[in-house]
Amino acid sequence: MKFGEHVPLAPLTTLGVGGKARFFIEAHSEEDVKAAIARARECGLPVLPLGGGSNLLVPDAGVDGVVVKVMMRDIACEEGGAETLLVAGAGASWETVVDTATSRGLFGIENLAGIPGTIGGAAVQNIGAYGAELAGVFAYADTVDAATGSSRRIARDEAAFGYRTSFFKNNRSHIVTRVALRLSTHASPNISYPDLLRAQEEGVSLTAPVDIAKAVRAIRARKFPKQAEEGSAGSFFKNPVISRELASALAERFPGMPQFPQPDGTVKVSLAWLLDRALSLKGFSKGNARLYEKHPLVIVARAGARAADIDALAKEVAELVRSATGIAIEREVETFGAR
Ligand SMILES: Cc1cc2nc3c(=O)[nH]c(=O)nc-3n(C[C@H](O)[C@H](O)[C@H](O)COP(=O)(O)OP(=O)(O)OC[C@H]3O[C@@H](n4cnc5c(N)ncnc54)[C@H](O)[C@@H]3O)c2cc1C
């Protein structure tokens, strides 16, 4: 277990901004996680789990807590006929998990290829892309509850997954140590998403999981900034889910606005479309932060950016959307330590 004080967090996040952790612990086992919890109790500070830092904004002032970087990275596959249970330490890189599954011909997470971060963070966020969500394959997660120090297995029916949310997101004392996914050997390609259909029409083979993952990564490479060049945390905002009445009123004002009716009668609308077509905000900037030209839901941080630049831009975008549409948008990216 590695322990440090006043450790810079910016290099451990994909946005690459923000200050230091008061205490920092690398946890390589469940015992390390429990030791970190005990240390936090002694100091009277919160425990803040960190995965790949790909969905976090670290404040410039840093975080006054015990940051626990989850480093358990083992991956095992338990084969059982048509299904395989993939069990991974919560710190395993999501891309390595996808490669492990797809190289064995297992279906279920190939559409989620190319998403940065860890499998633990993926479960917290219920990651989603190209018509798939982690919830679709989740079997269980093992956690340690920082409130009690005890271990607990959270099964699928307790995981309370929703759009970029989960039991783990709403019960912050639970540190995920292990995640199990139920994957299938049966051919079940999910290629109904327009970008994938287009790739297929262009002659890209989308039969095996490994081919689908490759196609998804190629599509994503055209939409997101290159990590080595500019920091980002993927989509900074969630797509709003609004009432049918508001959606109809907006569709009249903004002809062509894409709408996705939800089973409960609400309507999900594309915030990227609104930012681009209704508000012309592609490339809109504040300080060293700006809305990415190819995908305006993404905030990119130029070299020298501070967390305050990103926060100010996000607040201004939220206000512009509110005054133009009446929609109160929510952030997908979390400010670390603000709970
Ligand atoms: C270029 C880019 C593209 C992206 N595209 C997508 C996309 O298509 N779809 C999508 O859904 N997301 C996307 N994201 C967002 C991000 O990659 C995911 O949310 C990812 O799953 C976060 O995992 P992480 O390990 O980096 O979590 P972190 O950013 O480290 O943490 C996120 C949250 O989870 C908590 N957490 C992390 N690990 C644990 C744990 N073991 N136990 C308890 N809590 C934990 C943290 O405390 C924090 O609250 C993208 C990000 C980037 C940079």
The ligand as an SDF file (V2000), in Angstrom:
LIG
                    3D

 53 58  0  0  0  0  0  0  0  0999 V2000
  -12.6360   10.8860  -23.9530 C   0  0  0  0  0  0  0  0  0  0  0  0
  -13.6860   10.3500  -23.0100 C   0  0  0  0  0  0  0  0  0  0  0  0
  -14.7860    9.6810  -23.5250 C   0  0  0  0  0  0  0  0  0  0  0  0
  -15.7760    9.1860  -22.6600 C   0  0  0  0  0  0  0  0  0  0  0  0
  -16.8550    8.5260  -23.2110 N   0  0  0  0  0  0  0  0  0  0  0  0
  -17.8010    8.0230  -22.4090 C   0  0  0  0  0  0  0  0  0  0  0  0
  -18.9220    7.3210  -22.9630 C   0  0  0  0  0  0  0  0  0  0  0  0
  -19.0300    7.1190  -24.1710 O   0  0  0  0  0  0  0  0  0  0  0  0
  -19.8780    6.8510  -22.1160 N   0  0  0  0  0  0  0  0  0  0  0  0
  -19.7790    7.0180  -20.7570 C   0  0  0  0  0  0  0  0  0  0  0  0
  -20.6820    6.5570  -20.0530 O   0  0  0  0  0  0  0  0  0  0  0  0
  -18.7390    7.6700  -20.2030 N   0  0  0  0  0  0  0  0  0  0  0  0
  -17.7460    8.1700  -20.9910 C   0  0  0  0  0  0  0  0  0  0  0  0
  -16.6810    8.8540  -20.4420 N   0  0  0  0  0  0  0  0  0  0  0  0
  -16.6490    9.0920  -18.9840 C   0  0  0  0  0  0  0  0  0  0  0  0
  -15.7830    8.0970  -18.1690 C   0  0  0  0  0  0  0  0  0  0  0  0
  -14.8290    7.4720  -18.9830 O   0  0  0  0  0  0  0  0  0  0  0  0
  -16.6080    7.0380  -17.4670 C   0  0  0  0  0  0  0  0  0  0  0  0
  -17.5550    7.6310  -16.6240 O   0  0  0  0  0  0  0  0  0  0  0  0
  -15.7290    6.0630  -16.6590 C   0  0  0  0  0  0  0  0  0  0  0  0
  -16.4570    4.9070  -16.3800 O   0  0  0  0  0  0  0  0  0  0  0  0
  -15.2220    6.6410  -15.3320 C   0  0  0  0  0  0  0  0  0  0  0  0
  -14.3680    5.6540  -14.7470 O   0  0  0  0  0  0  0  0  0  0  0  0
  -13.1040    6.0650  -13.8980 P   0  0  0  0  0  0  0  0  0  0  0  0
  -12.4700    4.8190  -13.4100 O   0  0  0  0  0  0  0  0  0  0  0  0
  -12.2180    6.9730  -14.6760 O   0  0  0  0  0  0  0  0  0  0  0  0
  -13.7930    6.8440  -12.7010 O   0  0  0  0  0  0  0  0  0  0  0  0
  -13.2880    8.1620  -11.9740 P   0  0  0  0  0  0  0  0  0  0  0  0
  -13.3710    9.3130  -12.9040 O   0  0  0  0  0  0  0  0  0  0  0  0
  -12.0000    7.9140  -11.3000 O   0  0  0  0  0  0  0  0  0  0  0  0
  -14.4420    8.3130  -10.8690 O   0  0  0  0  0  0  0  0  0  0  0  0
  -15.7650    8.6200  -11.2540 C   0  0  0  0  0  0  0  0  0  0  0  0
  -16.6680    8.4590  -10.0100 C   0  0  0  0  0  0  0  0  0  0  0  0
  -16.6810    7.1020   -9.6010 O   0  0  0  0  0  0  0  0  0  0  0  0
  -16.1500    6.9760   -8.2740 C   0  0  0  0  0  0  0  0  0  0  0  0
  -15.3520    5.7400   -8.2730 N   0  0  0  0  0  0  0  0  0  0  0  0
  -14.3490    5.3970   -9.1080 C   0  0  0  0  0  0  0  0  0  0  0  0
  -13.9020    4.1710   -8.7920 N   0  0  0  0  0  0  0  0  0  0  0  0
  -14.6450    3.7440   -7.7430 C   0  0  0  0  0  0  0  0  0  0  0  0
  -14.6670    2.5550   -6.9650 C   0  0  0  0  0  0  0  0  0  0  0  0
  -13.8320    1.5460   -7.1880 N   0  0  0  0  0  0  0  0  0  0  0  0
  -15.5680    2.4760   -5.9570 N   0  0  0  0  0  0  0  0  0  0  0  0
  -16.4400    3.4800   -5.6970 C   0  0  0  0  0  0  0  0  0  0  0  0
  -16.4630    4.6220   -6.4000 N   0  0  0  0  0  0  0  0  0  0  0  0
  -15.5700    4.7500   -7.4170 C   0  0  0  0  0  0  0  0  0  0  0  0
  -15.3250    8.2170   -8.0310 C   0  0  0  0  0  0  0  0  0  0  0  0
  -15.2300    8.5320   -6.6440 O   0  0  0  0  0  0  0  0  0  0  0  0
  -16.1560    9.2390   -8.7880 C   0  0  0  0  0  0  0  0  0  0  0  0
  -17.2640    9.5820   -8.0020 O   0  0  0  0  0  0  0  0  0  0  0  0
  -15.6610    9.3540  -21.2660 C   0  0  0  0  0  0  0  0  0  0  0  0
  -14.5360   10.0140  -20.7390 C   0  0  0  0  0  0  0  0  0  0  0  0
  -13.5540   10.4940  -21.5950 C   0  0  0  0  0  0  0  0  0  0  0  0
  -12.3460   11.1780  -21.0240 C   0  0  0  0  0  0  0  0  0  0  0  0
  1  2  1  0
  2  3  1  0
  2 52  2  0
  3  4  2  0
  4  5  1  0
  4 50  1  0
  5  6  2  0
  6  7  1  0
  6 13  1  0
  7  8  2  0
  7  9  1  0
  9 10  1  0
 10 11  2  0
 10 12  1  0
 12 13  2  0
 13 14  1  0
 14 15  1  0
 14 50  1  0
 15 16  1  0
 16 17  1  0
 16 18  1  0
 18 19  1  0
 18 20  1  0
 20 21  1  0
 20 22  1  0
 22 23  1  0
 23 24  1  0
 24 25  2  0
 24 26  1  0
 24 27  1  0
 27 28  1  0
 28 29  2  0
 28 30  1  0
 28 31  1  0
 31 32  1  0
 32 33  1  0
 33 34  1  0
 33 48  1  0
 34 35  1  0
 35 36  1  0
 35 46  1  0
 36 37  1  0
 36 45  1  0
 37 38  2  0
 38 39  1  0
 39 40  1  0
 39 45  2  0
 40 41  1  0
 40 42  2  0
 42 43  1  0
 43 44  2  0
 44 45  1  0
 46 47  1  0
 46 48  1  0
 48 49  1  0
 50 51  2  0
 51 52  1  0
 52 53  1  0
M  END
$$$$
